[in-house]
Amino acid sequence: MNHSMLPLALVVPFAALLASSAAGAETTVGPWDLEALRKTPAVQWADRSGPVHSLLYAGEAFQGRPTEVFAFYASPRTLGKTADGKVPGVVLIHGGGGTAFAEWVWLWAQRGYAAIAMDLAGSRPPAPAYDPATGAPVPNQAAKAETRTRLPNGGPDHGHPQKFDSIGGATDDDWPFHAAAAVIRAHSLLRSFEEVDPERTAVTGISWGGYTTCLVASLDDRFKAAVPVYGCGFLHEGESVQKPSVDKLGDRRDLWVKTYDPSSLLPRCKVPVLFVNGSNDIHYPLDSYQKTFDAVAGFKQMRIEVNMRHGHQPGWEPKEIGLFIDSHCRGGAPLPVPGQPAVAGDVVRMPVRATTGLKESALHFTTDGGLRSKREWKSLPARIEEGVVVAPRPPPEANTWFIGVTDERGAMVSSTVQFSPAK
């Protein structure tokens, strides 16, 4: 690869950027130069011989040197399909311990999207192998870190020292800064491709990728939809497993929260968001998740699944992700939109706006105390009337509850999560 094509970004202290933002520079938010990130980055195609292509594009400077970011790309065209006009695009963000996944971009290309998935740890996964029977990439080829190769000009790794401890001074060693910038650069690159409709793009990410989705949806208003899975803000509160890492920053704690916790950025988010999580997620507990949902200024929906597994494949499997993005990028039927649950006597009534038929509904609740990740949940069936779900009133000892409703496509959405004062 010709590394001279990669521009050398300036290493700018956060304080200077913050002062610039305070002075009214609308193109700068915190440490991110949004005007620069909206420009198409330099790119070098590494392999276009198979259905899933490989490429490297210019990233942010790291420790005073230029960087490159590896990504997989697939589209109906790379899969040998004929597309009618330009296709929508989607940016895919892996979680902690992950990388770019060839099978993930393949799935979205099969759906009719041009998809790009980048590695956010300065590495590249192995070239994809394909199942000879289906032509699809073999799953989990890059699941183990030892299968990946460190890029000579890669950015920071994605360990806790890079995510938290580096805060303060220059930003070029901060993983959250690099991650959000790399995603926005990937979006700019995707929008530049001839086969892509730049006005129909979305983003989804899993776990730390969900966290990053919250950041980029707040920074890049060119997206038409965003789906953070598991990941959320308020990592400095409650039972988040990340809280000790934030707390130990001492006098730099508030700076990290202000700069990199999604709670500080989501009030500026105008991109429609679908939040996807499980009732017992240990990494992103429900109280932090509901606060994150509440912080979003624009349109938002929620899908909470009782005991949803945590992982990359479980994180991209829910059909609601594709249906939500379809509804904003392809004119697809929207997901049902629940209203606010209201307790009335011995029932809870919740209005639901839907263009599809509603099939079933249930009240989900827990009466347990202790860690949220360990609580047992119970469910009671609810009935569906004309535009309204009628559920049993939660028992008095219930401390956390919500209502889920499923439409005729099998797509499930949830009400906001309700908490008793004691939680």
C-alpha positions as a printed NumPy array, in Angstrom:
array([[  0.   ,   0.   ,   0.   ],
       [  1.107,   3.547,  -0.705],
       [  1.106,   5.061,   2.785],
       [  2.005,   8.493,   1.444],
       [ -1.619,   8.865,   0.346],
       [ -2.726,   9.065,   3.977],
       [ -2.955,  12.666,   5.216],
       [ -1.214,  13.552,   8.432],
       [ -3.851,  14.886,  10.835],
       [ -2.841,  17.438,  13.403],
       [ -2.69 ,  16.429,  17.05 ],
       [ -4.755,  19.1  ,  18.786],
       [ -5.209,  19.3  ,  22.562],
       [ -8.814,  18.888,  23.681],
       [ -8.799,  22.209,  25.523],
       [ -8.051,  24.085,  22.305],
       [-10.835,  22.301,  20.47 ],
       [-13.253,  22.933,  23.311],
       [-12.394,  26.621,  23.214],
       [-12.995,  26.62 ,  19.461],
       [-16.383,  25.012,  19.98 ],
       [-17.289,  27.461,  22.714],
       [-16.345,  30.293,  20.4  ],
       [-19.131,  29.209,  18.053],
       [-17.414,  26.922,  15.518],
       [-20.442,  24.833,  14.568],
       [-18.355,  22.314,  12.646],
       [-16.474,  21.248,  15.785],
       [-17.992,  19.222,  18.609],
       [-15.656,  18.369,  21.469],
       [-12.484,  16.93 ,  19.88 ],
       [-14.138,  16.079,  16.545],
       [-13.676,  18.237,  13.445],
       [-16.942,  17.361,  11.742],
       [-16.188,  19.374,   8.629],
       [-13.041,  17.323,   8.022],
       [-14.786,  14.04 ,   8.823],
       [-17.512,  14.72 ,   6.264],
       [-14.934,  14.711,   3.482],
       [-14.245,  11.499,   1.583],
       [-11.089,   9.914,   3.035],
       [ -8.256,   8.544,   0.926],
       [ -8.847,   4.86 ,   0.191],
       [ -6.845,   1.901,  -1.077],
       [ -8.63 ,  -1.261,  -2.205],
       [ -6.782,  -4.318,  -0.869],
       [ -8.831,  -7.141,  -2.424],
       [-11.828,  -7.07 ,  -4.746],
       [-11.621, -10.657,  -5.976],
       [-14.475, -12.086,  -3.878],
       [-18.024, -11.114,  -2.971],
       [-16.744,  -9.278,   0.127],
       [-14.117,  -6.663,  -0.715],
       [-11.305,  -5.409,   1.536],
       [-10.02 ,  -1.862,   1.77 ],
       [ -7.997,   0.56 ,   3.859],
       [ -8.913,   4.196,   4.379],
       [ -7.278,   7.146,   6.088],
       [ -7.909,   7.55 ,   9.807],
       [ -6.978,  10.098,  12.442],
       [ -3.394,  10.738,  13.49 ],
       [ -2.191,   8.504,  16.341],
       [  0.854,   9.513,  18.407],
       [  1.847,  12.008,  15.751],
       [  1.654,   9.72 ,  12.724],
       [ -1.016,   9.059,  10.082],
       [ -3.157,   5.943,  10.407],
       [ -5.172,   3.619,   8.2  ],
       [ -8.375,   1.741,   9.028],
       [ -9.239,  -1.668,   7.615],
       [-12.784,  -2.394,   6.431],
       [-14.866,  -5.009,   4.634],
       [-17.352,  -3.864,   1.995],
       [-20.165,  -5.715,   0.244],
       [-23.194,  -4.715,  -1.804],
       [-25.693,  -6.339,  -4.144],
       [-23.244,  -5.578,  -6.96 ],
       [-20.279,  -7.326,  -5.276],
       [-22.555, -10.331,  -4.693],
       [-23.312, -10.437,  -8.403],
       [-26.871,  -9.197,  -8.093],
       [-28.557,  -6.585, -10.233],
       [-29.704,  -3.537,  -8.3  ],
       [-32.392,  -1.204,  -9.623],
       [-30.705,   2.172,  -9.283],
       [-28.653,   3.284,  -6.326],
       [-28.889,   1.258,  -3.118],
       [-29.081,   2.396,   0.513],
       [-26.019,   2.047,   2.706],
       [-25.298,   0.885,   6.239],
       [-22.266,   1.287,   8.516],
       [-21.596,  -1.63 ,  10.901],
       [-19.658,  -1.151,  14.16 ],
       [-18.242,  -4.124,  16.069],
       [-18.088,  -4.402,  19.838],
       [-15.329,  -5.045,  22.359],
       [-13.01 ,  -7.843,  21.332],
       [-14.458,  -7.758,  17.819],
       [-13.289,  -6.634,  14.409],
       [-14.731,  -6.152,  10.934],
       [-16.934,  -9.191,  10.216],
       [-17.249, -10.348,   6.595],
       [-20.465, -12.257,   7.321],
       [-22.106,  -9.109,   8.696],
       [-21.579,  -7.048,   5.544],
       [-22.673, -10.099,   3.511],
       [-25.993, -10.267,   5.391],
       [-26.725,  -6.618,   4.689],
       [-25.709,  -6.914,   1.042],
       [-28.145,  -9.815,   0.753],
       [-30.772,  -7.457,   2.155],
       [-30.08 ,  -4.953,  -0.64 ],
       [-27.689,  -2.562,   1.124],
       [-24.139,  -1.473,   0.488],
       [-22.455,  -2.261,   3.803],
       [-19.128,  -1.294,   5.324],
       [-17.674,  -2.717,   8.564],
       [-14.38 ,  -1.428,   9.899],
       [-11.883,  -2.658,  12.496],
       [-11.569,  -0.205,  15.379],
       [ -8.494,  -1.695,  17.035],
       [ -5.794,  -0.903,  14.489],
       [ -5.842,  -4.417,  13.041],
       [ -7.168,  -6.412,  10.097],
       [ -8.962,  -9.77 ,  10.215],
       [ -8.079, -12.656,   7.898],
       [ -9.376, -12.653,   4.335],
       [-12.819, -14.254,   4.244],
       [-13.246, -17.898,   3.313],
       [-16.543, -18.88 ,   1.726],
       [-18.865, -21.818,   2.208],
       [-18.791, -23.653,  -1.136],
       [-22.428, -24.726,  -0.726],
       [-23.917, -21.276,  -0.079],
       [-21.246, -18.828,  -1.214],
       [-21.563, -17.026,   2.111],
       [-18.555, -16.157,   4.276],
       [-17.782, -18.834,   6.85 ],
       [-18.999, -17.503,  10.23 ],
       [-16.681, -16.554,  13.094],
       [-13.446, -16.635,  11.094],
       [-12.24 , -13.498,  12.873],
       [-13.744, -14.189,  16.31 ],
       [-10.363, -14.883,  17.937],
       [ -7.916, -12.014,  18.285],
       [ -4.965, -14.208,  17.306],
       [ -6.394, -14.521,  13.785],
       [ -5.917, -10.779,  13.215],
       [ -2.872,  -8.842,  12.054],
       [ -1.774,  -5.537,  13.527],
       [ -1.628,  -2.828,  10.842],
       [  1.742,  -1.063,  10.505],
       [ -0.132,   2.249,  10.563],
       [ -3.029,   1.193,  12.767],
       [ -4.681,   3.371,  15.367],
       [ -4.991,   2.594,  19.085],
       [ -6.053,  -0.784,  20.415],
       [ -9.444,  -0.991,  22.126],
       [ -8.47 ,  -1.902,  25.675],
       [ -9.515,  -0.048,  28.804],
       [ -6.3  ,   2.045,  28.931],
       [ -7.126,   3.436,  25.479],
       [-10.83 ,   3.847,  26.254],
       [-10.485,   5.557,  29.622],
       [ -6.998,   6.157,  31.037],
       [ -5.718,   8.24 ,  28.124],
       [ -8.196,  11.084,  28.729],
       [ -6.594,  14.512,  29.133],
       [ -4.178,  16.497,  27.009],
       [ -4.022,  15.526,  23.34 ],
       [ -6.857,  13.408,  22.011],
       [ -4.866,  11.381,  19.499],
       [ -4.418,   8.481,  21.953],
       [ -8.097,   8.323,  23.002],
       [ -9.918,   5.307,  21.576],
       [-13.429,   6.89 ,  21.69 ],
       [-12.144,   9.808,  19.613],
       [-10.626,   7.483,  17.017],
       [-13.614,   5.126,  16.983],
       [-16.235,   7.794,  16.315],
       [-14.005,   9.512,  13.753],
       [-13.302,   6.237,  11.931],
       [-17.02 ,   5.482,  11.718],
       [-17.881,   8.936,  10.363],
       [-15.032,   8.654,   7.847],
       [-16.391,   5.233,   6.787],
       [-19.8  ,   6.858,   6.343],
       [-18.305,   9.601,   4.182],
       [-16.526,   6.969,   2.099],
       [-19.67 ,   4.86 ,   1.721],
       [-21.669,   7.886,   0.581],
       [-19.082,   8.573,  -2.118],
       [-19.501,   5.208,  -3.843],
       [-21.275,   5.398,  -7.173],
       [-23.731,   2.61 ,  -6.361],
       [-24.825,   4.156,  -3.044],
       [-27.63 ,   6.655,  -2.5  ],
       [-25.956,   9.066,  -0.047],
       [-29.324,  10.251,   1.275],
       [-30.322,   6.763,   2.456],
       [-27.768,   5.567,   4.976],
       [-27.95 ,   4.094,   8.473],
       [-25.648,   2.879,  11.235],
       [-25.839,   0.036,  13.734],
       [-23.337,  -1.223,  16.289],
       [-23.068,  -3.874,  18.982],
       [-21.999,  -3.403,  22.626],
       [-19.06 ,  -0.954,  22.461],
       [-20.219,  -0.549,  18.88 ],
       [-23.627,   0.43 ,  20.27 ],
       [-21.904,   2.953,  22.509],
       [-20.085,   4.29 ,  19.428],
       [-23.367,   4.342,  17.489],
       [-24.747,   6.682,  20.149],
       [-21.759,   8.987,  19.636],
       [-21.837,   9.08 ,  15.847],
       [-25.635,   9.448,  15.647],
       [-25.167,  12.557,  17.791],
       [-22.299,  13.882,  15.659],
       [-23.3  ,  12.922,  12.097],
       [-26.811,  14.02 ,  11.125],
       [-26.432,  12.595,   7.617],
       [-27.636,   9.194,   8.877],
       [-31.33 ,   8.482,   8.412],
       [-31.482,   5.817,  11.14 ],
       [-29.34 ,   4.447,  13.967],
       [-29.617,   1.218,  15.965],
       [-27.354,   0.89 ,  19.005],
       [-27.5  ,  -2.68 ,  20.335],
       [-26.771,  -3.035,  24.078],
       [-24.463,   0.   ,  24.117],
       [-25.612,   3.166,  25.848],
       [-24.492,   6.126,  27.916],
       [-24.343,   6.906,  31.642],
       [-21.431,   4.501,  31.995],
       [-20.399,   6.483,  35.055],
       [-23.605,   5.626,  36.937],
       [-25.481,   2.669,  38.397],
       [-24.306,  -0.894,  37.846],
       [-22.401,  -0.369,  34.603],
       [-19.317,  -2.601,  34.559],
       [-17.491,   0.408,  33.122],
       [-18.171,   2.609,  36.159],
       [-15.028,   1.595,  38.097],
       [-12.867,   2.499,  35.095],
       [-14.508,   5.931,  34.954],
       [-14.343,   6.484,  38.718],
       [-10.634,   5.706,  38.963],
       [ -9.876,   8.603,  36.626],
       [-10.147,  10.885,  39.649],
       [-10.043,  14.551,  38.694],
       [-10.243,  13.553,  34.997],
       [-13.533,  11.697,  35.502],
       [-15.777,  14.627,  34.652],
       [-13.741,  15.385,  31.538],
       [-14.236,  11.811,  30.27 ],
       [-17.981,  11.983,  30.937],
       [-18.292,  15.355,  29.231],
       [-16.214,  14.321,  26.233],
       [-16.965,  10.648,  25.631],
       [-20.004,   9.456,  27.548],
       [-23.   ,   9.39 ,  25.164],
       [-25.137,  11.091,  27.81 ],
       [-23.287,  14.326,  27.032],
       [-23.868,  14.126,  23.269],
       [-27.268,  12.474,  22.797],
       [-29.266,  15.659,  23.537],
       [-28.052,  16.881,  20.126],
       [-29.127,  13.652,  18.341],
       [-31.809,  14.184,  15.697],
       [-31.291,  10.871,  13.875],
       [-34.167,   8.379,  14.463],
       [-32.926,   5.721,  16.91 ],
       [-34.017,   2.193,  17.791],
       [-32.474,   1.019,  21.072],
       [-32.067,  -2.774,  21.368],
       [-31.123,  -4.45 ,  24.642],
       [-31.914,  -7.269,  27.053],
       [-33.502,  -7.155,  30.483],
       [-30.433,  -8.595,  32.23 ],
       [-27.511,  -7.166,  30.302],
       [-24.524,  -6.927,  32.622],
       [-22.671,  -4.355,  30.528],
       [-25.521,  -1.894,  29.911],
       [-28.156,  -2.159,  32.684],
       [-31.743,  -1.05 ,  32.2  ],
       [-31.637,   2.077,  34.364],
       [-28.697,   3.487,  32.386],
       [-30.409,   2.358,  29.196],
       [-33.645,   4.177,  29.958],
       [-31.731,   7.34 ,  30.863],
       [-29.938,   7.084,  27.523],
       [-33.246,   6.712,  25.696],
       [-34.646,   9.741,  27.524],
       [-31.61 ,  11.853,  26.564],
       [-32.272,  11.574,  22.813],
       [-33.844,  14.707,  21.41 ],
       [-35.336,  13.189,  18.257],
       [-37.53 ,  10.208,  17.341],
       [-36.706,   7.05 ,  19.284],
       [-38.003,   3.539,  19.875],
       [-37.026,   0.672,  22.115],
       [-36.841,  -3.115,  21.936],
       [-36.152,  -4.827,  25.262],
       [-36.017,  -8.63 ,  25.174],
       [-36.216, -10.651,  28.383],
       [-32.866, -12.41 ,  28.888],
       [-31.435, -11.407,  25.505],
       [-27.983, -12.93 ,  25.021],
       [-24.98 , -10.589,  24.709],
       [-22.688, -11.039,  21.719],
       [-22.025, -10.093,  18.128],
       [-24.265, -12.652,  16.457],
       [-27.123, -12.221,  18.964],
       [-26.626,  -8.486,  18.476],
       [-27.183,  -8.493,  14.723],
       [-29.89 , -11.194,  14.62 ],
       [-33.027,  -9.264,  15.706],
       [-35.234,  -8.682,  12.676],
       [-36.354,  -5.347,  14.087],
       [-32.96 ,  -3.828,  13.244],
       [-33.434,  -4.363,   9.521],
       [-37.119,  -3.422,   9.589],
       [-36.41 ,  -0.163,  11.433],
       [-33.644,   0.778,   8.993],
       [-35.812,  -0.28 ,   6.032],
       [-38.57 ,   2.015,   7.258],
       [-36.235,   5.012,   7.144],
       [-34.113,   4.093,   4.104],
       [-36.351,   2.027,   1.804],
       [-39.926,   3.088,   2.518],
       [-40.643,  -0.075,   4.489],
       [-43.496,  -0.412,   6.956],
       [-42.453,   1.129,  10.292],
       [-42.3  ,  -0.742,  13.556],
       [-45.257,  -0.255,  15.891],
       [-44.878,   2.824,  18.07 ],
       [-45.984,   2.315,  21.697],
       [-47.227,   5.256,  23.71 ],
       [-46.79 ,   5.859,  27.418],
       [-48.215,   3.098,  29.677],
       [-50.831,   4.376,  32.135],
       [-52.046,   2.457,  35.173],
       [-55.831,   2.593,  35.528],
       [-57.372,   0.451,  38.209],
       [-56.282,  -3.159,  37.836],
       [-54.908,  -2.753,  34.291],
       [-52.277,  -0.844,  32.345],
       [-53.393,   0.749,  29.108],
       [-50.852,   1.614,  26.418],
       [-51.758,   3.168,  23.064],
       [-49.96 ,   1.719,  20.041],
       [-49.69 ,   3.334,  16.619],
       [-49.147,   0.717,  13.918],
       [-49.503,   0.275,  10.171],
       [-49.114,  -3.497,  10.53 ],
       [-51.423,  -5.86 ,  12.36 ],
       [-50.584,  -6.533,  16.021],
       [-50.306, -10.195,  16.999],
       [-49.488, -10.42 ,  20.702],
       [-48.433,  -8.466,  23.746],
       [-47.15 ,  -9.116,  27.272],
       [-46.3  ,  -7.392,  30.514],
       [-42.767,  -8.18 ,  31.714],
       [-41.758,  -7.447,  35.309],
       [-39.345,  -8.331,  38.09 ],
       [-39.811,  -8.251,  41.84 ],
       [-36.217,  -9.189,  42.629],
       [-33.632,  -6.94 ,  44.184],
       [-29.877,  -6.967,  43.847],
       [-27.893,  -6.77 ,  40.633],
       [-30.094,  -6.194,  37.593],
       [-28.164,  -8.784,  35.624],
       [-29.218, -11.456,  38.161],
       [-32.918, -10.632,  38.524],
       [-35.589, -13.09 ,  37.415],
       [-38.305, -11.761,  35.135],
       [-41.885, -12.899,  34.809],
       [-44.354, -12.29 ,  31.996],
       [-48.134, -12.009,  31.827],
       [-50.137, -11.98 ,  28.58 ],
       [-51.886,  -8.756,  27.591],
       [-54.781,  -8.254,  25.205],
       [-54.842,  -6.068,  22.133],
       [-57.813,  -3.833,  21.514],
       [-58.289,  -1.22 ,  18.788],
       [-55.069,   0.782,  18.965],
       [-54.537,  -0.055,  22.637],
       [-52.743,  -2.762,  24.612],
       [-54.43 ,  -3.671,  27.884],
       [-52.114,  -5.457,  30.303],
       [-52.571,  -6.644,  33.89 ],
       [-51.406,  -4.175,  36.487],
       [-47.947,  -5.167,  37.775],
       [-48.007,  -6.622,  41.293],
       [-47.238,  -4.125,  44.065],
       [-43.833,  -5.671,  44.692],
       [-42.733,  -5.239,  41.058],
       [-39.857,  -2.739,  40.927],
       [-39.19 ,  -2.707,  37.168],
       [-41.559,  -3.438,  34.294],
       [-42.358,  -2.789,  30.648],
       [-44.809,  -3.904,  27.977],
       [-43.756,  -5.614,  24.764],
       [-45.931,  -5.797,  21.676],
       [-45.329,  -7.918,  18.552],
       [-46.759,  -7.316,  15.101],
       [-47.778,  -9.77 ,  12.391],
       [-44.203,  -9.829,  11.032],
       [-42.912, -11.079,  14.383],
       [-41.314,  -7.691,  15.08 ],
       [-41.333,  -6.761,  18.759],
       [-41.043,  -3.321,  20.338],
       [-41.313,  -2.205,  23.93 ],
       [-42.67 ,   0.551,  26.046],
       [-40.264,   2.629,  28.045],
       [-38.999,   0.841,  31.151],
       [-40.928,   1.73 ,  34.292],
       [-39.257,   1.834,  37.699],
       [-40.659,   2.008,  41.202],
       [-39.041,   4.608,  43.475],
       [-37.029,   1.834,  45.165],
       [-36.039,   0.222,  41.832]])
